[in-house]
Amino acid sequence: MPKYQATIHFEMSEAFMTLVPPHRTYINYLINKGIVDHYAVSLETNRAWITLNADDKGEVEKLLKK
């Protein structure tokens, strides 16, 4: 299965922080299913890097939109 890497830029705010717990649950789910290989977050640069296993870019976009 092909691997894809995404770099995500985010802005820290109170609204963003309320999304962190459900986001962690979703990422853990994807890790347990073998969809996510690597996941890293830098609060200093407000970026996240994620390596995913997916059939195509469309599947990656669906996963990231969730």
VOPAGU-2260 file (C-alpha; in pm, 1 decimal, decimal comma):
REM VOPAGU-2260
SITE   aa  ch    i         X         Y         Z
SITE  MET   A    0       0,0       0,0       0,0
SITE  PRO   A    1     138,1     345,7     -87,1
SITE  LYS   A    2     250,4     582,5     187,0
SITE  TYR   A    3     164,2     952,9     193,2
SITE  GLN   A    4     306,7    1228,0     408,4
SITE  ALA   A    5     109,0    1538,0     501,9
SITE  THR   A    6     229,3    1854,8     670,0
SITE  ILE   A    7     -45,9    2043,0     848,3
SITE  HIS   A    8     -27,2    2401,0     974,3
SITE  PHE   A    9    -258,7    2499,5    1259,8
SITE  GLU   A   10    -334,4    2805,5    1470,2
SITE  MET   A   11    -349,0    2769,2    1847,0
SITE  SER   A   12    -666,6    2901,3    2006,6
SITE  GLU   A   13    -916,1    2800,7    2273,0
SITE  ALA   A   14   -1143,2    2656,6    2004,9
SITE  PHE   A   15    -852,1    2454,4    1866,5
SITE  MET   A   16    -765,6    2320,2    2211,7
SITE  THR   A   17   -1121,4    2184,4    2256,2
SITE  LEU   A   18   -1061,6    1968,4    1947,4
SITE  VAL   A   19    -746,9    1805,5    2084,7
SITE  PRO   A   20    -905,9    1522,1    2292,0
SITE  PRO   A   21   -1131,0    1388,4    2012,2
SITE  HIS   A   22    -845,1    1436,1    1765,9
SITE  ARG   A   23    -613,8    1222,2    1982,3
SITE  THR   A   24    -882,6     951,6    1996,4
SITE  TYR   A   25    -912,1     954,5    1616,2
SITE  ILE   A   26    -534,0     947,8    1562,1
SITE  ASN   A   27    -497,2     658,7    1808,9
SITE  TYR   A   28    -772,6     472,1    1621,8
SITE  LEU   A   29    -588,3     524,2    1290,6
SITE  ILE   A   30    -258,7     412,8    1446,4
SITE  ASN   A   31    -421,4      96,7    1585,0
SITE  LYS   A   32    -569,3      17,4    1241,2
SITE  GLY   A   33    -225,5      59,2    1078,4
SITE  ILE   A   34    -337,8     357,9     870,8
SITE  VAL   A   35    -105,5     605,8    1045,0
SITE  ASP   A   36     262,4     510,6    1065,0
SITE  HIS   A   37     408,8     829,6    1210,2
SITE  TYR   A   38     257,9    1133,9    1374,9
SITE  ALA   A   39     446,5    1431,2    1516,3
SITE  VAL   A   40     336,5    1774,8    1639,3
SITE  SER   A   41     545,0    2085,3    1703,0
SITE  LEU   A   42     377,6    2349,4    1917,1
SITE  GLU   A   43     671,9    2581,6    1850,8
SITE  THR   A   44     608,2    2589,0    1475,4
SITE  ASN   A   45     233,7    2507,3    1487,2
SITE  ARG   A   46     281,7    2216,3    1249,7
SITE  ALA   A   47     197,5    1849,4    1244,1
SITE  TRP   A   48     346,9    1578,8    1023,9
SITE  ILE   A   49     168,3    1255,1     953,5
SITE  THR   A   50     256,8     950,8     742,2
SITE  LEU   A   51     -43,5     751,3     625,0
SITE  ASN   A   52    -100,4     425,8     439,4
SITE  ALA   A   53    -374,5     469,6     180,2
SITE  ASP   A   54    -474,3     347,0    -163,0
SITE  ASP   A   55    -476,4     695,9    -318,2
SITE  LYS   A   56    -472,0    1069,4    -248,1
SITE  GLY   A   57    -851,5    1078,9    -233,4
SITE  GLU   A   58    -851,9     838,7      60,5
SITE  VAL   A   59    -585,3    1049,5     234,3
SITE  GLU   A   60    -796,5    1363,2     191,5
SITE  LYS   A   61   -1102,0    1188,3     340,4
SITE  LEU   A   62    -900,3    1074,0     641,7
SITE  LEU   A   63    -749,0    1418,7     698,7
SITE  LYS   A   64   -1081,4    1600,0     669,6
SITE  LYS   A   65   -1216,5    1398,7     963,3
